[in-house]
Amino acid sequence: MNPTDKLSTFTPSQDVGLVESQGAIAINADKARELFGVDGTGVTIGVISDSFNNLGGAEADVASGDLPSGIKVLEDAPGVGEDEGRAIMQLIHDVAPGANFVFHTSGPGQPEEFADAIFKLADAGADIIVSDVGIIHEPMFQDGIIAQAIDEISSRPGDSAVSFFASAGNEGRRSYESSFNPSGVIEPTSGGEFHDFEPGSGVDTFQSITIPSGAGIDISFQWDSPFASVSGGAGSLNDLDIFLYDSSGTKVLASSTESNIGNDPVEVLTFNNEGQTSEFNLAISKKGGYDPDLMKYIVFGGGKNFKINEFDTASGTIFGNPNAEGAAAVGAISYLETPAFGTDPGELRFFSSAGGTPVLFDQDGDRLFIPDYWRSKPAFVAPDGVNTTFFGDDIPEDSDNYPNFAGTSASVAYPAGVAALMLDANPNLSPDEIYSIQEATALDMDDPSTPEFDIGFDYASGYGLIQADRALGLVTTPFPCHNSALDTLAFANPGASFGLS
């Protein structure tokens, strides 16, 4: 079935404003509202994003019915931001038109401000919080202050607990992991010893990468030491640097060489390719301290044609707040590639971030006796590439002229909306029950990076594509369906009802 054939299957309803996103149809939100008589009434959803009404379109969205009235804004970001938070609200409103909203900007990317926004939204009465914000210098191998804030609100007693949905990110598997492998070769600009990328008997101190002309990248490079900014104390016990060389390996074009010992084990390299060549070399060096047992970098940006050409470990890219134990990380699937629009099973977006990043240190900076390798991230996926009134770029695959919102920032809206419908049906559901039911009723999908179809959970698609009607069915019936996610939960909690009536 081609995309134009799929268009005929989309018939928007008239109760959610001028524009209804195709994602609401892809997860059967309309069927769920009709079958179970819920719309999210009485549920408050907090949104953390760049801005809400910097562009000045909120009043028009309320007038058209694409947003509800009475949205409470705790703090906006006047003069900056593209109102991505308002676009997210539109998508949630298409799923749960009876829900209320409260907004707080994420600020200029500081973890302290993000954590403060989480607590302020929870204190303002949010039952659910959704965020599309990732911070490049959040810890990879330790729960930072944002992850700790998420864990705190999601584990509060009784009905004060808050569910947290986080966009998984758009980095796919653009990540390299390795222990530090001494090469015996000295990096000439800093005096550190190069890492040897070659896993065999040879020595190769460069890793070839492709950065398309006109593209820019940011690389977050971290290793297995605790963050001083999180736990205080000794901080990093070693000092590593990262470099971008030209294709010949003779000229340094960009680098990050902060002094890490006693500080945070993170380097952030930024480069914009304004030339004609697209071939470059990455290099890593150790300037002081012990050889890390695990180091990792994740690449942000670069466009679709960025590539790690050699020694690519295709590792997970979910870290920081989406990797918090109390959060449900949400990956992306184009609405056009869902069963409702003709593709069964659905196909994951190439850029949807994968899980598998381990947590190695506790909040005090002590190494865990048993590292936490088993966080189920992403939890599930939801549609993107969907209509809004103003945000995104129109795509040729749909027949209208409305802009289409792409990425996991769009996807994260849908499970939050489904959670509002679930709480409308049963206000006693805990965050863990909400996550587990959505996982249990998701449509299984495949990890495209593995050779065989992955049955059940995988680190690319989680438990699969969420389905609002199936989730509501499990909330309102005493007969749970057979699913590995819920079976696992039942095994760990014998006799539990999971909020079912």
Residue pairs with C-beta under 8 A, 6 or more apart in sequence:
1 342
1 343
3 336
3 397
3 398
4 397
4 399
5 342
6 336
6 341
6 342
6 397
7 397
7 398
7 399
9 25
9 340
9 341
9 342
10 22
10 25
10 341
10 398
11 25
12 19
12 20
12 25
13 20
13 30
15 97
16 24
16 65
16 66
16 93
16 94
16 97
17 61
17 64
17 65
17 66
17 67
17 90
17 93
17 94
17 389
18 64
18 65
18 66
18 389
19 64
19 66
19 90
19 387
19 388
19 389
19 402
20 94
20 387
21 90
21 91
21 94
21 335
21 383
21 386
21 387
21 388
21 405
22 335
22 336
22 341
22 383
22 385
22 386
22 387
22 398
23 91
23 94
23 335
23 382
23 383
23 384
23 386
23 410
23 411
23 413
23 414
24 30
24 91
24 94
24 95
24 414
24 417
25 335
25 340
25 341
26 335
26 338
26 339
26 340
26 341
26 383
26 465
27 95
27 340
27 382
27 383
27 414
27 418
27 465
27 466
27 467
27 468
28 340
28 467
28 468
28 469
28 470
29 94
29 95
29 96
29 414
29 417
29 418
29 421
29 468
31 468
31 469
32 38
32 418
32 421
32 468
32 469
32 471
32 472
33 39
33 421
35 469
35 472
35 473
36 421
36 425
36 469
36 472
36 473
36 476
38 98
38 421
38 424
38 425
38 472
39 96
39 97
39 98
39 99
39 421
39 424
40 95
40 96
40 97
40 98
40 99
40 417
40 420
40 421
40 423
40 424
41 98
41 99
41 424
42 98
42 423
42 424
42 427
43 96
43 98
43 99
43 100
43 127
43 128
43 419
43 420
43 423
43 424
44 99
44 100
44 101
44 102
44 124
44 125
44 126
44 127
44 128
45 89
45 92
45 96
45 99
45 100
45 101
45 102
45 126
45 127
45 128
45 129
45 130
45 416
45 417
45 420
46 101
46 102
46 103
46 104
46 121
46 122
46 124
46 126
46 128
46 129
46 130
46 162
47 85
47 88
47 89
47 92
47 101
47 102
47 103
47 104
47 129
47 130
47 131
48 85
48 103
48 104
48 105
48 106
48 114
48 117
48 118
48 121
48 129
48 130
48 131
48 132
48 133
49 81
49 84
49 85
49 88
49 103
49 105
49 106
49 131
49 132
49 133
49 409
50 77
50 80
50 81
50 82
50 83
50 84
50 85
50 105
50 106
50 133
51 76
51 77
51 78
51 80
51 81
51 82
51 83
51 84
51 85
51 86
51 105
52 58
52 71
52 73
52 76
52 83
52 85
52 86
52 89
52 103
52 105
53 73
53 76
53 83
53 86
54 76
54 77
54 78
54 79
54 80
54 81
54 82
54 83
55 82
55 83
55 390
57 83
57 86
57 389
57 390
58 67
58 71
58 83
58 86
60 389
61 67
61 86
61 90
61 389
62 68
62 69
62 71
64 389
66 90
66 93
66 389
67 86
67 89
67 90
67 93
67 101
68 93
68 97
68 98
68 99
68 100
68 101
70 100
71 89
71 100
71 101
71 102
71 103
72 100
72 101
72 102
72 103
72 124
73 102
73 103
73 104
74 102
74 103
74 104
74 117
74 120
74 121
74 124
75 104
75 105
75 117
75 120
76 103
76 105
77 105
77 107
81 105
82 391
83 390
83 391
84 132
84 391
84 409
85 103
85 105
86 390
86 391
87 388
87 390
87 391
87 392
87 405
87 410
88 130
88 132
88 409
88 410
88 412
88 413
89 101
89 103
89 413
90 388
90 389
90 391
91 386
91 388
91 405
91 410
91 413
91 414
91 417
92 99
92 101
92 130
92 413
92 414
92 416
92 417
92 420
93 99
93 417
94 417
95 413
95 414
95 417
95 418
95 420
95 421
95 468
96 417
96 418
96 420
96 421
96 424
98 420
98 424
99 417
99 420
102 121
102 124
102 125
102 126
104 117
104 120
104 121
105 117
106 113
106 114
106 117
106 131
106 133
107 113
107 114
107 117
109 133
109 135
109 136
110 135
111 135
111 138
111 144
111 145
111 146
111 229
112 145
114 131
114 133
114 135
114 146
114 149
114 321
115 145
115 146
115 148
115 149
118 129
118 146
118 149
118 150
118 153
118 164
119 149
119 153
121 129
121 162
122 129
122 153
122 156
122 162
126 162
127 162
127 163
127 420
127 423
128 162
128 163
128 164
128 165
128 416
128 419
128 420
128 423
129 153
129 162
129 163
129 164
129 165
130 164
130 165
130 166
130 412
130 413
130 416
131 164
131 165
131 166
131 167
131 321
131 412
132 166
132 167
132 408
132 409
132 412
133 167
133 321
134 167
134 169
134 320
134 321
134 322
135 146
135 320
135 321
136 218
136 220
136 268
136 300
137 220
137 264
137 266
137 268
138 144
138 146
138 147
138 319
138 320
138 321
139 222
139 227
139 230
139 264
139 266
139 319
139 320
140 220
140 222
140 296
140 298
140 319
140 320
140 357
141 222
141 223
141 224
141 294
141 296
141 357
141 358
141 359
141 360
141 361
142 226
142 227
142 230
142 231
142 359
142 360
142 361
142 362
142 363
142 365
143 151
143 230
143 324
143 325
143 359
143 363
144 227
144 229
144 230
144 320
144 321
145 230
146 320
146 321
146 324
147 320
147 321
147 323
147 324
147 325
147 326
147 327
148 324
148 363
150 164
150 166
150 321
150 324
150 326
150 327
151 324
151 325
151 326
152 326
153 161
153 162
153 164
153 326
154 161
154 162
154 163
154 164
154 326
154 327
154 431
154 432
155 161
155 326
155 431
156 162
159 427
159 428
161 430
161 431
162 431
163 328
163 416
163 419
163 431
163 434
163 435
164 324
164 326
164 327
164 328
164 431
165 327
165 328
165 330
165 412
165 415
165 416
165 419
166 321
166 322
166 324
166 327
166 328
166 329
166 330
166 412
167 322
167 329
167 330
167 407
167 408
167 409
167 411
167 412
168 318
168 322
168 329
168 330
168 331
168 332
168 352
168 353
168 355
168 377
168 378
168 408
168 411
168 412
169 317
169 318
169 322
169 353
169 408
170 332
170 351
170 352
170 353
170 407
170 408
171 298
171 299
171 300
171 317
171 351
171 353
172 317
172 350
172 351
172 352
172 353
172 354
173 314
173 315
173 316
173 317
173 354
173 449
174 298
174 299
174 302
174 306
174 308
174 317
175 296
175 297
175 298
175 299
175 313
175 314
175 315
175 316
175 317
176 207
176 296
176 297
176 308
176 311
176 312
176 313
176 315
177 294
177 295
177 296
177 313
177 315
178 195
178 197
178 294
178 295
178 311
178 313
179 291
179 292
179 293
179 294
179 295
180 195
180 223
180 240
180 284
180 286
180 291
180 292
180 293
180 295
181 195
181 196
181 197
181 198
181 199
182 193
182 195
182 196
182 286
182 291
183 193
183 194
183 195
183 196
183 203
183 205
184 193
184 203
185 193
185 194
185 196
185 203
185 205
186 192
186 193
186 194
187 193
187 194
187 241
187 243
187 283
187 285
189 243
189 252
189 255
190 241
190 257
190 285
190 287
191 287
192 239
192 240
192 241
192 285
192 286
192 287
192 288
193 285
193 286
194 205
194 283
194 284
194 285
195 205
195 283
195 284
195 285
195 286
195 295
196 203
196 204
196 205
197 204
197 205
197 206
197 207
197 310
197 311
198 204
198 311
199 311
204 311
205 283
206 245
206 249
206 281
206 282
206 283
207 281
207 282
207 283
207 308
207 309
207 310
207 311
208 279
208 280
208 281
208 309
208 310
209 279
209 280
209 281
209 282
209 306
209 307
209 308
209 309
210 278
210 279
210 280
210 305
210 306
210 307
210 309
211 217
211 271
211 273
211 278
211 280
211 302
211 306
212 273
212 278
212 302
212 303
212 305
212 306
213 273
213 274
213 275
213 276
213 277
213 278
214 273
214 274
215 272
215 273
215 301
215 302
215 303
215 305
215 306
216 270
216 271
216 272
216 273
216 301
216 302
217 269
217 270
217 271
217 299
217 300
217 301
217 302
217 306
218 268
218 269
218 270
218 299
218 300
218 301
219 242
219 256
219 268
219 269
219 270
219 282
219 297
219 298
219 299
219 300
220 266
220 267
220 268
220 297
220 298
220 300
221 240
221 242
221 256
221 266
221 267
221 268
221 269
221 284
221 295
221 296
221 297
222 265
222 266
222 267
222 295
222 296
222 297
223 236
223 238
223 240
223 265
223 292
223 294
223 295
223 296
224 265
224 292
224 293
224 294
224 295
224 360
224 361
225 235
225 236
225 237
225 238
225 260
225 265
225 292
226 233
226 234
226 235
226 236
226 265
226 361
226 365
226 366
227 235
227 236
227 264
227 265
227 266
227 365
228 234
228 235
228 236
228 262
228 263
228 264
229 263
229 264
230 363
230 365
231 361
231 362
231 363
231 364
231 365
232 365
233 364
233 365
234 262
234 365
235 260
235 261
235 262
235 263
235 264
235 265
235 365
236 260
236 261
236 262
236 263
236 264
236 265
236 289
237 261
237 289
237 290
238 260
238 261
238 265
238 286
238 288
238 289
238 290
238 291
238 292
239 259
239 260
239 261
239 286
239 287
239 288
239 289
240 260
240 265
240 267
240 284
240 285
240 286
240 287
240 292
240 295
241 255
241 256
241 257
241 267
241 284
241 285
241 286
241 287
242 255
242 256
242 267
242 269
242 282
242 283
242 284
242 285
242 297
243 252
243 254
243 255
243 269
243 282
243 283
243 284
243 285
244 252
244 253
244 254
244 255
244 269
244 271
244 280
244 281
244 282
244 283
245 251
245 252
245 253
245 280
245 281
245 282
245 283
246 253
246 277
246 280
246 281
247 277
247 279
247 280
247 281
249 281
249 283
253 271
253 280
254 269
254 270
254 271
255 269
256 267
256 268
256 269
256 270
257 267
257 287
258 266
258 267
260 266
260 267
261 288
261 289
273 280
282 297
284 295
286 292
294 358
294 360
296 315
296 357
298 317
298 319
299 306
299 308
304 350
304 351
314 449
315 354
315 356
315 357
316 353
316 354
316 355
316 356
316 357
316 377
316 459
317 353
317 354
317 357
318 329
318 353
318 354
318 355
318 356
318 357
318 377
318 378
319 357
321 327
322 329
322 353
322 377
322 378
323 329
323 355
323 357
323 359
323 375
323 377
325 375
326 431
328 378
328 379
328 380
328 415
328 434
328 435
328 438
329 353
329 355
329 377
329 378
329 379
329 462
330 378
330 379
330 380
330 381
330 382
330 408
330 411
330 412
330 414
330 415
331 348
331 349
331 352
331 353
331 378
331 380
331 381
331 382
331 408
331 411
331 460
331 461
331 462
332 348
332 349
332 351
332 352
332 381
332 382
332 383
332 384
332 406
332 407
332 408
332 410
332 411
333 346
333 347
333 348
333 349
333 352
333 381
333 382
333 383
333 384
333 411
333 445
333 461
333 465
334 347
334 349
334 383
334 384
334 385
335 341
335 383
335 384
335 385
335 386
336 342
336 343
336 385
336 397
337 343
337 346
337 347
338 346
338 383
338 465
339 345
339 346
339 443
339 465
345 443
345 444
345 445
345 446
345 464
346 381
346 443
346 445
346 464
346 465
347 445
347 446
347 448
348 381
348 445
348 446
348 447
348 448
348 460
348 461
349 384
350 448
351 407
352 378
352 381
352 408
352 460
352 461
353 378
353 408
354 378
354 447
354 449
354 459
354 460
355 375
355 376
355 377
355 378
355 459
355 460
355 462
356 373
356 377
356 459
357 377
358 371
358 372
358 373
359 368
359 371
359 372
359 375
360 367
360 368
360 371
360 372
361 367
361 368
362 368
376 439
376 457
376 462
376 463
377 459
377 462
378 459
378 460
378 461
378 462
379 415
379 435
379 438
379 439
379 462
379 463
380 415
380 438
380 439
380 442
380 461
380 462
380 463
380 464
380 465
380 466
381 411
381 445
381 461
381 462
381 464
381 465
381 466
382 411
382 412
382 413
382 414
382 415
382 465
382 466
383 410
383 411
383 414
383 465
384 405
384 406
384 407
384 408
384 409
384 410
384 411
385 395
385 397
385 404
385 405
385 406
385 410
386 404
386 405
386 410
387 398
387 400
387 402
387 403
387 404
387 405
388 402
388 403
388 404
388 405
389 402
389 403
390 403
391 403
391 405
392 403
392 404
392 405
392 406
392 410
393 403
393 404
393 406
394 400
394 401
394 402
394 403
394 404
395 404
398 404
414 466
415 438
415 466
417 468
418 438
418 466
418 468
418 471
419 434
419 438
421 468
421 471
421 472
422 429
422 434
422 437
422 471
422 472
422 475
423 429
423 434
425 472
425 475
425 476
426 475
426 476
426 499
426 500
426 501
428 499
429 437
429 475
429 499
430 499
432 489
433 498
433 499
436 485
436 486
436 489
436 498
437 471
437 474
437 475
437 486
437 498
437 499
438 463
438 466
438 471
439 457
439 462
439 463
439 483
439 485
439 486
440 463
440 474
440 480
440 481
440 483
440 485
440 486
440 489
441 466
441 467
441 470
441 471
441 473
441 474
441 481
441 483
442 462
442 463
442 464
442 465
442 466
442 467
442 470
442 485
443 464
443 465
443 467
444 455
444 456
444 463
444 464
445 458
445 461
445 464
445 465
446 453
446 454
446 458
446 460
446 461
447 454
447 458
447 459
447 460
447 461
448 460
449 460
450 458
454 460
454 461
456 463
456 484
456 485
457 463
457 484
457 485
463 483
463 484
463 485
470 481
473 481
474 480
474 481
474 486
474 498
474 500
475 499
475 500
475 501
476 500
476 501
477 500
478 500
478 501
480 486
480 490
480 498
480 500
486 498
489 496
489 498
490 496
490 498
